[in-house]
Amino acid sequence: MSDASLAFAASANTVSPAAPAARAAIAKGTAAFKRSNRALFFGGFSTFSLLYCIQPLFPLLSQQFHLTPAQSSWSLSVSSGLLAISLVLLSAVSDRVGRKPLMVASMFSAALLTVLSAFAQDYAQLLALRAALGIALGGMPAVAMAYLGEEIEGPSLGLSMGLYIAGSAFGGMSGRLIAAMLSDFLSWRWALGVLGVAGLLAAAEFWRSLPASKNFVPSTRGWQALPHAVQQHFSDRGLPWLFCLAFLLMGCFVSLYNYIGYRLLTAPFGLRQSTVGLLAFLYLIGIFSSVWAGRLVDRLGRRGVLWIMLSIMLSGILLTLFDSLPLIVIGMALATFGFFASHSIASSWVSRRARAPQALASAFYLLFYYLGSSLIGSASGMMWGFDGWTGVVAMLGVCLGGGVLIALKLRHLQPLGAREAAG
């Protein structure tokens, strides 16, 4: 083992004598608590609105650049794929340069790249800009989770994480809706330009509002310590199971929204595409559920709540098997409620349980999160071809059933120490 790895191993359980003593965490009800929640809400909104705003523009891109639907979808796939990779690397960078500086740079860069995308002369340029956007966005999600875990007091972390997830849900929904409306009345270039400017304004508010880190200690371990850090997180008795939950959660949620439209466009429903698109408003339920679940966790604890939220999501997906439009909408609403609540609980648990470097643990959670979106989403498409919506629900039911079993197993997980027990 190298000297850097030995230094890292020693500092995992002790504080370096040269490191400053930890200061008081941000407490609920203080001005700093309100500022940090406002900033992270804007951060979540900007990240996911800029990432997903391209999705409703696929048909317009196909028309202008003479693309197949699969080729048009690359503009989202290249961003999310590189985001999954870069968030692991940039989380390690944040352990050296700090949380807030990297998040601010990430938000401004992503917004500027979105503005530049509006002026792309061909599809190759657009793909290059979207690829760069995915890399830039990697400096936000995992680092934000690490910031909250370090700076917010344990009893209030669930609420803060819930507000961040709420901002993410609102951004994912509004990015899609705003892009669809602006492109319909103006053009896809106007849609990207306006959302890019909105991202710049969100970045400015984030920079102004977010309190500087007080409990962050810069790492001096170097990249040689990264393998040891990875081993530490994956040898933990709880973190790998939480990573698996991230994979299952996002994979099932994306698959649900990917293929429900095919079910509702055909008999016996025969809905119009614009009507099916209104299901995006169900994301508003996610904004409520993530905050509500955070408050519930602060009272009852993660172990007693997570499996219930996963069960609600599973029940909602099963309801969509009925040939009744009201029951399908209720099922989608329950699944959306359960997903955002579960994601809020699991992600805050990672932030609270992980030992240094915390940002790397959050990055692995999100890496599995986006891998689930890709792999389970693709496999669900194969199940649609095999047995239609019944096949899709069967696969998602098995995945979420496994998720409930994982959550029940985690009920018996012992806290690592007072820090996690307090959270």
Salt bridges, closest charged atoms under 4 A:
ASP95 OD1 - ARG99 NH1 2.74
GLU150 OE2 - ARG99 NH2 2.45
GLU205 OE2 - ARG38 NE 3.21
GLU205 OE2 - ARG208 NH2 2.89
ASP236 OD2 - ARG353 NE 2.72
ASP323 OD1 - ARG263 NH2 3.09
GLU420 OE2 - ARG303 NH2 3.30
GLU420 OE1 - ARG353 NH1 2.74
